[in-house]
Amino acid sequence: MVDRESGIVVDANPAACRLLGQPADKLCGQLHHDIVDGEFRTAYIEAFEHHLQDGSQPCCEFYVPDASGEQMAVSVLFARWEY
């Protein structure tokens, strides 16, 4: 989960931690777009900004490095959660 105001990761589920090979406490506090591979970062940021502007909920595929450094395809759903 990402704070929409700051772009900081505030929570990471166990599956994300396993995929990225990092514990939640290491993922939390990072800028969300820093996790996405550089080649796809611009498209990721544009999709996130679009979501912030109009509330759209696109589901996009991006690549992130897994625990071994290999590129792994992940689906990202941009959605607004209120709690």
N, CA, C and O atoms as CSV, one atom per row, in Angstrom:
chain,resi,resn,atom,element,x,y,z
A,1,MET,N,N,0.836,-1.163,0.000
A,1,MET,CA,C,0.000,0.000,0.000
A,1,MET,C,C,0.887,1.235,0.000
A,1,MET,O,O,1.936,1.282,0.643
A,2,VAL,N,N,0.423,2.234,-0.749
A,2,VAL,CA,C,1.192,3.458,-0.912
A,2,VAL,C,C,0.356,4.648,-0.461
A,2,VAL,O,O,-0.825,4.750,-0.795
A,3,ASP,N,N,0.966,5.530,0.285
A,3,ASP,CA,C,0.312,6.776,0.673
A,3,ASP,C,C,0.244,7.672,-0.558
A,3,ASP,O,O,1.274,8.005,-1.143
A,4,ARG,N,N,-0.951,8.056,-0.946
A,4,ARG,CA,C,-1.112,8.835,-2.186
A,4,ARG,C,C,-0.510,10.223,-2.095
A,4,ARG,O,O,-0.141,10.792,-3.122
A,5,GLU,N,N,-0.400,10.781,-0.919
A,5,GLU,CA,C,0.164,12.127,-0.774
A,5,GLU,C,C,1.681,12.134,-0.941
A,5,GLU,O,O,2.233,12.995,-1.625
A,6,SER,N,N,2.342,11.179,-0.317
A,6,SER,CA,C,3.807,11.176,-0.293
A,6,SER,C,C,4.428,10.195,-1.283
A,6,SER,O,O,5.592,10.344,-1.654
A,7,GLY,N,N,3.652,9.185,-1.717
A,7,GLY,CA,C,4.210,8.156,-2.592
A,7,GLY,C,C,5.065,7.139,-1.851
A,7,GLY,O,O,5.796,6.364,-2.469
A,8,ILE,N,N,4.973,7.144,-0.529
A,8,ILE,CA,C,5.765,6.247,0.307
A,8,ILE,C,C,4.999,4.933,0.531
A,8,ILE,O,O,3.796,4.944,0.796
A,9,VAL,N,N,5.704,3.819,0.422
A,9,VAL,CA,C,5.116,2.520,0.731
A,9,VAL,C,C,4.845,2.482,2.239
A,9,VAL,O,O,5.753,2.701,3.042
A,10,VAL,N,N,3.606,2.206,2.616
A,10,VAL,CA,C,3.241,2.169,4.032
A,10,VAL,C,C,2.921,0.760,4.520
A,10,VAL,O,O,2.847,0.523,5.726
A,11,ASP,N,N,2.729,-0.180,3.590
A,11,ASP,CA,C,2.474,-1.559,3.977
A,11,ASP,C,C,2.813,-2.456,2.788
A,11,ASP,O,O,2.650,-2.055,1.636
A,12,ALA,N,N,3.277,-3.653,3.068
A,12,ALA,CA,C,3.592,-4.626,2.022
A,12,ALA,C,C,3.100,-5.983,2.473
A,12,ALA,O,O,3.395,-6.422,3.584
A,13,ASN,N,N,2.347,-6.652,1.607
A,13,ASN,CA,C,1.815,-7.959,1.984
A,13,ASN,C,C,2.899,-9.033,1.864
A,13,ASN,O,O,3.924,-8.806,1.221
A,14,PRO,N,N,2.680,-10.191,2.473
A,14,PRO,CA,C,3.686,-11.258,2.448
A,14,PRO,C,C,4.106,-11.681,1.041
A,14,PRO,O,O,5.273,-11.999,0.815
A,15,ALA,N,N,3.163,-11.689,0.092
A,15,ALA,CA,C,3.508,-12.090,-1.280
A,15,ALA,C,C,4.485,-11.092,-1.900
A,15,ALA,O,O,5.433,-11.493,-2.576
A,16,ALA,N,N,4.264,-9.814,-1.680
A,16,ALA,CA,C,5.181,-8.790,-2.204
A,16,ALA,C,C,6.560,-8.939,-1.566
A,16,ALA,O,O,7.578,-8.809,-2.246
A,17,CYS,N,N,6.591,-9.205,-0.296
A,17,CYS,CA,C,7.874,-9.382,0.410
A,17,CYS,C,C,8.638,-10.582,-0.143
A,17,CYS,O,O,9.848,-10.506,-0.357
A,18,ARG,N,N,7.937,-11.683,-0.373
A,18,ARG,CA,C,8.595,-12.866,-0.950
A,18,ARG,C,C,9.107,-12.582,-2.349
A,18,ARG,O,O,10.244,-12.919,-2.680
A,19,LEU,N,N,8.278,-11.966,-3.165
A,19,LEU,CA,C,8.651,-11.656,-4.545
A,19,LEU,C,C,9.890,-10.770,-4.605
A,19,LEU,O,O,10.810,-11.022,-5.382
A,20,LEU,N,N,9.902,-9.738,-3.780
A,20,LEU,CA,C,11.000,-8.773,-3.817
A,20,LEU,C,C,12.188,-9.185,-2.955
A,20,LEU,O,O,13.263,-8.591,-3.034
A,21,GLY,N,N,11.979,-10.216,-2.126
A,21,GLY,CA,C,13.065,-10.691,-1.282
A,21,GLY,C,C,13.452,-9.711,-0.195
A,21,GLY,O,O,14.605,-9.665,0.235
A,22,GLN,N,N,12.473,-8.921,0.249
A,22,GLN,CA,C,12.724,-7.932,1.289
A,22,GLN,C,C,11.614,-8.000,2.330
A,22,GLN,O,O,10.454,-8.230,1.990
A,23,PRO,N,N,11.965,-7.801,3.585
A,23,PRO,CA,C,10.924,-7.771,4.612
A,23,PRO,C,C,10.097,-6.489,4.490
A,23,PRO,O,O,10.552,-5.493,3.929
A,24,ALA,N,N,8.896,-6.534,5.016
A,24,ALA,CA,C,7.994,-5.380,4.942
A,24,ALA,C,C,8.626,-4.126,5.525
A,24,ALA,O,O,8.444,-3.035,4.985
A,25,ASP,N,N,9.365,-4.266,6.619
A,25,ASP,CA,C,9.929,-3.067,7.232
A,25,ASP,C,C,10.994,-2.409,6.354
A,25,ASP,O,O,11.276,-1.222,6.517
A,26,LYS,N,N,11.587,-3.158,5.432
A,26,LYS,CA,C,12.548,-2.562,4.497
A,26,LYS,C,C,11.830,-1.914,3.312
A,26,LYS,O,O,12.257,-0.871,2.817
A,27,LEU,N,N,10.737,-2.537,2.861
A,27,LEU,CA,C,9.960,-1.958,1.764
A,27,LEU,C,C,9.250,-0.690,2.200
A,27,LEU,O,O,9.197,0.288,1.455
A,28,CYS,N,N,8.702,-0.710,3.411
A,28,CYS,CA,C,7.994,0.456,3.923
A,28,CYS,C,C,8.985,1.606,4.098
A,28,CYS,O,O,10.092,1.428,4.605
A,29,GLY,N,N,8.559,2.768,3.672
A,29,GLY,CA,C,9.420,3.943,3.760
A,29,GLY,C,C,10.073,4.280,2.429
A,29,GLY,O,O,10.605,5.379,2.268
A,30,GLN,N,N,10.043,3.349,1.461
A,30,GLN,CA,C,10.592,3.618,0.139
A,30,GLN,C,C,9.550,4.346,-0.716
A,30,GLN,O,O,8.347,4.219,-0.487
A,31,LEU,N,N,10.023,5.103,-1.694
A,31,LEU,CA,C,9.109,5.643,-2.691
A,31,LEU,C,C,8.644,4.495,-3.568
A,31,LEU,O,O,9.456,3.693,-4.029
A,32,HIS,N,N,7.360,4.412,-3.798
A,32,HIS,CA,C,6.791,3.268,-4.517
A,32,HIS,C,C,7.393,3.089,-5.900
A,32,HIS,O,O,7.605,1.954,-6.327
A,33,HIS,N,N,7.672,4.159,-6.606
A,33,HIS,CA,C,8.187,4.008,-7.969
A,33,HIS,C,C,9.637,3.554,-8.014
A,33,HIS,O,O,10.117,3.139,-9.069
A,34,ASP,N,N,10.343,3.624,-6.895
A,34,ASP,CA,C,11.724,3.134,-6.864
A,34,ASP,C,C,11.797,1.608,-6.935
A,34,ASP,O,O,12.856,1.050,-7.221
A,35,ILE,N,N,10.688,0.942,-6.680
A,35,ILE,CA,C,10.648,-0.514,-6.717
A,35,ILE,C,C,10.533,-1.017,-8.160
A,35,ILE,O,O,10.971,-2.124,-8.473
A,36,VAL,N,N,9.942,-0.198,-9.035
A,36,VAL,CA,C,9.719,-0.585,-10.426
A,36,VAL,C,C,11.012,-0.420,-11.219
A,36,VAL,O,O,11.743,0.553,-11.029
A,37,ASP,N,N,11.293,-1.377,-12.111
A,37,ASP,CA,C,12.486,-1.322,-12.940
A,37,ASP,C,C,12.532,-0.026,-13.741
A,37,ASP,O,O,11.502,0.451,-14.216
A,38,GLY,N,N,13.717,0.540,-13.891
A,38,GLY,CA,C,13.907,1.825,-14.548
A,38,GLY,C,C,13.274,1.941,-15.920
A,38,GLY,O,O,12.741,2.994,-16.271
A,39,GLU,N,N,13.325,0.877,-16.697
A,39,GLU,CA,C,12.760,0.891,-18.042
A,39,GLU,C,C,11.252,1.131,-18.025
A,39,GLU,O,O,10.704,1.695,-18.972
A,40,PHE,N,N,10.589,0.714,-16.972
A,40,PHE,CA,C,9.137,0.823,-16.876
A,40,PHE,C,C,8.690,1.906,-15.907
A,40,PHE,O,O,7.494,2.154,-15.756
A,41,ARG,N,N,9.641,2.546,-15.255
A,41,ARG,CA,C,9.312,3.513,-14.199
A,41,ARG,C,C,8.471,4.676,-14.715
A,41,ARG,O,O,7.508,5.074,-14.059
A,42,THR,N,N,8.813,5.224,-15.871
A,42,THR,CA,C,8.066,6.372,-16.387
A,42,THR,C,C,6.610,6.012,-16.629
A,42,THR,O,O,5.717,6.761,-16.233
A,43,ALA,N,N,6.355,4.874,-17.274
A,43,ALA,CA,C,4.977,4.438,-17.529
A,43,ALA,C,C,4.233,4.202,-16.212
A,43,ALA,O,O,3.052,4.528,-16.093
A,44,TYR,N,N,4.923,3.640,-15.237
A,44,TYR,CA,C,4.318,3.395,-13.929
A,44,TYR,C,C,3.915,4.712,-13.270
A,44,TYR,O,O,2.799,4.848,-12.769
A,45,ILE,N,N,4.828,5.675,-13.276
A,45,ILE,CA,C,4.546,6.981,-12.659
A,45,ILE,C,C,3.383,7.664,-13.373
A,45,ILE,O,O,2.521,8.260,-12.726
A,46,GLU,N,N,3.353,7.581,-14.693
A,46,GLU,CA,C,2.247,8.186,-15.449
A,46,GLU,C,C,0.910,7.543,-15.087
A,46,GLU,O,O,-0.091,8.242,-14.925
A,47,ALA,N,N,0.888,6.224,-14.959
A,47,ALA,CA,C,-0.355,5.527,-14.587
A,47,ALA,C,C,-0.790,5.943,-13.179
A,47,ALA,O,O,-1.980,6.150,-12.938
A,48,PHE,N,N,0.156,6.065,-12.256
A,48,PHE,CA,C,-0.175,6.469,-10.891
A,48,PHE,C,C,-0.700,7.904,-10.874
A,48,PHE,O,O,-1.693,8.194,-10.206
A,49,GLU,N,N,-0.040,8.799,-11.606
A,49,GLU,CA,C,-0.483,10.204,-11.654
A,49,GLU,C,C,-1.880,10.301,-12.268
A,49,GLU,O,O,-2.715,11.075,-11.800
A,50,HIS,N,N,-2.129,9.522,-13.304
A,50,HIS,CA,C,-3.456,9.497,-13.932
A,50,HIS,C,C,-4.508,9.069,-12.905
A,50,HIS,O,O,-5.586,9.657,-12.827
A,51,HIS,N,N,-4.189,8.057,-12.132
A,51,HIS,CA,C,-5.088,7.594,-11.071
A,51,HIS,C,C,-5.356,8.705,-10.070
A,51,HIS,O,O,-6.502,8.909,-9.668
A,52,LEU,N,N,-4.319,9.426,-9.660
A,52,LEU,CA,C,-4.496,10.504,-8.690
A,52,LEU,C,C,-5.378,11.617,-9.239
A,52,LEU,O,O,-6.164,12.211,-8.501
A,53,GLN,N,N,-5.251,11.898,-10.520
A,53,GLN,CA,C,-5.996,13.001,-11.129
A,53,GLN,C,C,-7.470,12.697,-11.301
A,53,GLN,O,O,-8.321,13.539,-11.014
A,54,ASP,N,N,-7.778,11.488,-11.771
A,54,ASP,CA,C,-9.185,11.232,-12.099
A,54,ASP,C,C,-9.821,10.058,-11.355
A,54,ASP,O,O,-10.982,9.726,-11.594
A,55,GLY,N,N,-9.074,9.440,-10.469
A,55,GLY,CA,C,-9.638,8.340,-9.692
A,55,GLY,C,C,-9.771,7.038,-10.453
A,55,GLY,O,O,-10.368,6.084,-9.955
A,56,SER,N,N,-9.214,6.987,-11.669
A,56,SER,CA,C,-9.287,5.755,-12.446
A,56,SER,C,C,-8.597,4.622,-11.694
A,56,SER,O,O,-7.747,4.858,-10.836
A,57,GLN,N,N,-8.967,3.414,-12.022
A,57,GLN,CA,C,-8.383,2.246,-11.367
A,57,GLN,C,C,-7.769,1.315,-12.408
A,57,GLN,O,O,-8.220,0.183,-12.585
A,58,PRO,N,N,-6.737,1.802,-13.093
A,58,PRO,CA,C,-6.127,0.937,-14.104
A,58,PRO,C,C,-5.368,-0.221,-13.470
A,58,PRO,O,O,-4.811,-0.106,-12.379
A,59,CYS,N,N,-5.364,-1.319,-14.179
A,59,CYS,CA,C,-4.535,-2.450,-13.792
A,59,CYS,C,C,-3.455,-2.542,-14.859
A,59,CYS,O,O,-3.758,-2.744,-16.035
A,60,CYS,N,N,-2.211,-2.398,-14.462
A,60,CYS,CA,C,-1.103,-2.332,-15.403
A,60,CYS,C,C,-0.065,-3.397,-15.065
A,60,CYS,O,O,0.060,-3.829,-13.919
A,61,GLU,N,N,0.671,-3.804,-16.088
A,61,GLU,CA,C,1.747,-4.765,-15.865
A,61,GLU,C,C,3.085,-4.042,-15.939
A,61,GLU,O,O,3.353,-3.293,-16.878
A,62,PHE,N,N,3.913,-4.280,-14.939
A,62,PHE,CA,C,5.239,-3.694,-14.872
A,62,PHE,C,C,6.221,-4.776,-14.468
A,62,PHE,O,O,5.829,-5.896,-14.143
A,63,TYR,N,N,7.475,-4.440,-14.488
A,63,TYR,CA,C,8.509,-5.389,-14.100
A,63,TYR,C,C,9.269,-4.860,-12.906
A,63,TYR,O,O,9.610,-3.680,-12.834
A,64,VAL,N,N,9.528,-5.752,-11.973
A,64,VAL,CA,C,10.313,-5.423,-10.784
A,64,VAL,C,C,11.378,-6.506,-10.627
A,64,VAL,O,O,11.168,-7.652,-11.022
A,65,PRO,N,N,12.516,-6.139,-10.052
A,65,PRO,CA,C,13.523,-7.173,-9.799
A,65,PRO,C,C,13.096,-8.038,-8.617
A,65,PRO,O,O,12.707,-7.521,-7.570
A,66,ASP,N,N,13.172,-9.361,-8.789
A,66,ASP,CA,C,12.842,-10.252,-7.678
A,66,ASP,C,C,14.059,-10.390,-6.759
A,66,ASP,O,O,15.059,-9.692,-6.931
A,67,ALA,N,N,13.964,-11.279,-5.804
A,67,ALA,CA,C,15.015,-11.437,-4.794
A,67,ALA,C,C,16.371,-11.772,-5.406
A,67,ALA,O,O,17.409,-11.436,-4.835
A,68,SER,N,N,16.372,-12.437,-6.573
A,68,SER,CA,C,17.637,-12.810,-7.205
A,68,SER,C,C,18.102,-11.788,-8.245
A,68,SER,O,O,19.164,-11.949,-8.845
A,69,GLY,N,N,17.302,-10.736,-8.457
A,69,GLY,CA,C,17.665,-9.719,-9.433
A,69,GLY,C,C,17.033,-9.922,-10.802
A,69,GLY,O,O,17.166,-9.074,-11.685
A,70,GLU,N,N,16.345,-11.047,-10.977
A,70,GLU,CA,C,15.663,-11.315,-12.248
A,70,GLU,C,C,14.422,-10.426,-12.360
A,70,GLU,O,O,13.766,-10.131,-11.360
A,71,GLN,N,N,14.111,-10.005,-13.579
A,71,GLN,CA,C,12.921,-9.186,-13.801
A,71,GLN,C,C,11.670,-10.057,-13.746
A,71,GLN,O,O,11.603,-11.107,-14.385
A,72,MET,N,N,10.703,-9.618,-12.993
A,72,MET,CA,C,9.476,-10.366,-12.784
A,72,MET,C,C,8.288,-9.478,-13.152
A,72,MET,O,O,8.196,-8.339,-12.694
A,73,ALA,N,N,7.384,-9.997,-13.974
A,73,ALA,CA,C,6.182,-9.250,-14.337
A,73,ALA,C,C,5.212,-9.255,-13.154
A,73,ALA,O,O,4.963,-10.296,-12.546
A,74,VAL,N,N,4.680,-8.096,-12.844
A,74,VAL,CA,C,3.682,-7.976,-11.777
A,74,VAL,C,C,2.526,-7.126,-12.284
A,74,VAL,O,O,2.723,-6.209,-13.082
A,75,SER,N,N,1.343,-7.428,-11.826
A,75,SER,CA,C,0.176,-6.609,-12.124
A,75,SER,C,C,-0.059,-5.674,-10.956
A,75,SER,O,O,-0.041,-6.082,-9.795
A,76,VAL,N,N,-0.279,-4.417,-11.286
A,76,VAL,CA,C,-0.503,-3.405,-10.259
A,76,VAL,C,C,-1.881,-2.802,-10.493
A,76,VAL,O,O,-2.193,-2.349,-11.595
A,77,LEU,N,N,-2.692,-2.800,-9.460
A,77,LEU,CA,C,-4.004,-2.163,-9.519
A,77,LEU,C,C,-3.930,-0.885,-8.703
A,77,LEU,O,O,-3.627,-0.906,-7.510
A,78,PHE,N,N,-4.208,0.208,-9.357
A,78,PHE,CA,C,-4.251,1.490,-8.654
A,78,PHE,C,C,-5.680,1.689,-8.176
A,78,PHE,O,O,-6.593,1.842,-8.987
A,79,ALA,N,N,-5.875,1.686,-6.883
A,79,ALA,CA,C,-7.209,1.848,-6.309
A,79,ALA,C,C,-7.111,2.714,-5.065
A,79,ALA,O,O,-6.069,2.778,-4.412
A,80,ARG,N,N,-8.172,3.355,-4.760
A,80,ARG,CA,C,-8.223,4.238,-3.593
A,80,ARG,C,C,-8.881,3.486,-2.439
A,80,ARG,O,O,-9.990,2.970,-2.570
A,81,TRP,N,N,-8.183,3.434,-1.318
A,81,TRP,CA,C,-8.700,2.779,-0.114
A,81,TRP,C,C,-8.861,3.837,0.958
A,81,TRP,O,O,-7.955,4.633,1.203
A,82,GLU,N,N,-9.996,3.841,1.580
A,82,GLU,CA,C,-10.246,4.776,2.673
A,82,GLU,C,C,-10.426,3.966,3.940
A,82,GLU,O,O,-11.191,3.002,3.967
A,83,TYR,N,N,-9.726,4.355,4.980
A,83,TYR,CA,C,-9.882,3.677,6.262
A,83,TYR,C,C,-9.718,4.635,7.388
A,83,TYR,O,O,-9.817,4.243,8.551
